[in-house]
Amino acid sequence: MKEKRKTLVKFSGVHKRFGSLQVIKDLNFKVPEGEVVSFIGLSGCGKSTTLRIIAGLEEVNKGTVERKFDNLGFIFQEPRLLPWKTVLDNICFVLKDRIPNKVERQEIALHYLNLMELTQFKDYYPAQLSGGMKSRVSVARALAIDPDIILMDEPFSDIDFPLRLVLIDSLKDILEKESKTVIYVTHDIRDALLLSDRIYVLTARPMQLKEELFISEEVRDINNPKFSELERYVINLLKEELEIKRLDEMRVESIVIK
Ligand SMILES: Nc1ncnc2c1ncn2[C@@H]1O[C@H](COP(=O)(O)OP(=O)(O)OP(=O)(O)O)[C@@H](O)[C@H]1O
């Protein structure tokens, strides 16, 4: 019998408003330990808000949020690196409390920089890096901390697709080997299909779950015809949501014009 995994995050009937703007409406989902779970939805639907709620940075207006983890790593949409420290030192800095030995800290940092194809830039300062390189440093930093759960908010959006494939491959390897739990937010369907065990497709705002998809190892391969089939399927789900959003906007405009 398959071992039942512990649930690290569970949303039950969650609602979130900013003033009069209802962003999340009756959202229900769970994130089991050891899974990579992606959230795919249109821009502005409420994905980052959901991550911020999981991280305890936002309160909800209604519903319950269960969090069964002690520490988390948060990779924000904009990489938050210390500008006065080199790439290597940015990572060593966050390891200070856990790893007292400096050489050991550097070894861990270099291991994750290598995975993100950044070894040759270890002595650069953040201002000398491109946007995509900074994002990769923030991914390496979150992995190095070894948290119970990692929240990733579109970390690869500034990176061209061929390099993204290489990085996603490295990331997949390490996530599998170390059985990490990850919540990955993106509007790139291919990233989500390549990385995830489970995908939550979201509706346009107010955000709800539109569909839950389980992705097998076999499908997580860009050369598998089932990959393209599933990609088209998700594109169509999002197109439906775009239509609904447009109709809603037209309705609001016509009310304003009246
Ligand atoms: N602190 C806030 N105050 C007011 N409105 C907010 C706040 N944070 C987010 N919003 C609004 O909530 C909605 C959802 O924002 P959010 O950043 O969660 O979307 P998203 O799905 O992550 O978008 P994207 O994919 O473009 O990053 C947006 O309309 C945004 O303007």
The ligand as an SDF file (V2000), in Angstrom:
LIG
                    3D

 31 33  0  0  0  0  0  0  0  0999 V2000
   -0.8340   44.7300   -0.8530 N   0  0  0  0  0  0  0  0  0  0  0  0
   -1.7680   44.8540   -1.7940 C   0  0  0  0  0  0  0  0  0  0  0  0
   -2.6760   45.8420   -1.7610 N   0  0  0  0  0  0  0  0  0  0  0  0
   -3.6400   45.9640   -2.6960 C   0  0  0  0  0  0  0  0  0  0  0  0
   -3.7700   45.1370   -3.7580 N   0  0  0  0  0  0  0  0  0  0  0  0
   -2.8890   44.1330   -3.8600 C   0  0  0  0  0  0  0  0  0  0  0  0
   -1.8440   43.9410   -2.9060 C   0  0  0  0  0  0  0  0  0  0  0  0
   -1.1260   42.8490   -3.2750 N   0  0  0  0  0  0  0  0  0  0  0  0
   -1.6860   42.3900   -4.4210 C   0  0  0  0  0  0  0  0  0  0  0  0
   -2.7390   43.1600   -4.7660 N   0  0  0  0  0  0  0  0  0  0  0  0
   -3.6360   42.9490   -5.9280 C   0  0  0  0  0  0  0  0  0  0  0  0
   -4.0610   41.6030   -5.8740 O   0  0  0  0  0  0  0  0  0  0  0  0
   -4.1340   41.0400   -7.1840 C   0  0  0  0  0  0  0  0  0  0  0  0
   -3.3180   39.7740   -7.2320 C   0  0  0  0  0  0  0  0  0  0  0  0
   -1.9250   40.1010   -7.1430 O   0  0  0  0  0  0  0  0  0  0  0  0
   -0.7950   38.9770   -7.1490 P   0  0  0  0  0  0  0  0  0  0  0  0
    0.5220   39.6790   -7.1230 O   0  0  0  0  0  0  0  0  0  0  0  0
   -1.0900   37.9890   -6.0920 O   0  0  0  0  0  0  0  0  0  0  0  0
   -1.0280   38.3060   -8.5860 O   0  0  0  0  0  0  0  0  0  0  0  0
   -0.1470   37.2590   -9.3990 P   0  0  0  0  0  0  0  0  0  0  0  0
   -1.0790   36.2070   -9.8640 O   0  0  0  0  0  0  0  0  0  0  0  0
    1.0330   36.8380   -8.5950 O   0  0  0  0  0  0  0  0  0  0  0  0
    0.3360   38.1510  -10.6390 O   0  0  0  0  0  0  0  0  0  0  0  0
    1.6660   38.0240  -11.5740 P   0  0  0  0  0  0  0  0  0  0  0  0
    1.5790   36.6810  -12.2370 O   0  0  0  0  0  0  0  0  0  0  0  0
    1.4830   39.1470  -12.5450 O   0  0  0  0  0  0  0  0  0  0  0  0
    2.8420   38.1770  -10.6800 O   0  0  0  0  0  0  0  0  0  0  0  0
   -3.6710   42.1190   -8.1370 C   0  0  0  0  0  0  0  0  0  0  0  0
   -4.8080   42.7510   -8.6830 O   0  0  0  0  0  0  0  0  0  0  0  0
   -2.9010   43.0880   -7.2510 C   0  0  0  0  0  0  0  0  0  0  0  0
   -3.0100   44.3970   -7.7360 O   0  0  0  0  0  0  0  0  0  0  0  0
  1  2  1  0
  2  3  1  0
  2  7  2  0
  3  4  2  0
  4  5  1  0
  5  6  2  0
  6  7  1  0
  6 10  1  0
  7  8  1  0
  8  9  2  0
  9 10  1  0
 10 11  1  0
 11 12  1  0
 11 30  1  0
 12 13  1  0
 13 14  1  0
 13 28  1  0
 14 15  1  0
 15 16  1  0
 16 17  2  0
 16 18  1  0
 16 19  1  0
 19 20  1  0
 20 21  2  0
 20 22  1  0
 20 23  1  0
 23 24  1  0
 24 25  2  0
 24 26  1  0
 24 27  1  0
 28 29  1  0
 28 30  1  0
 30 31  1  0
M  END
$$$$
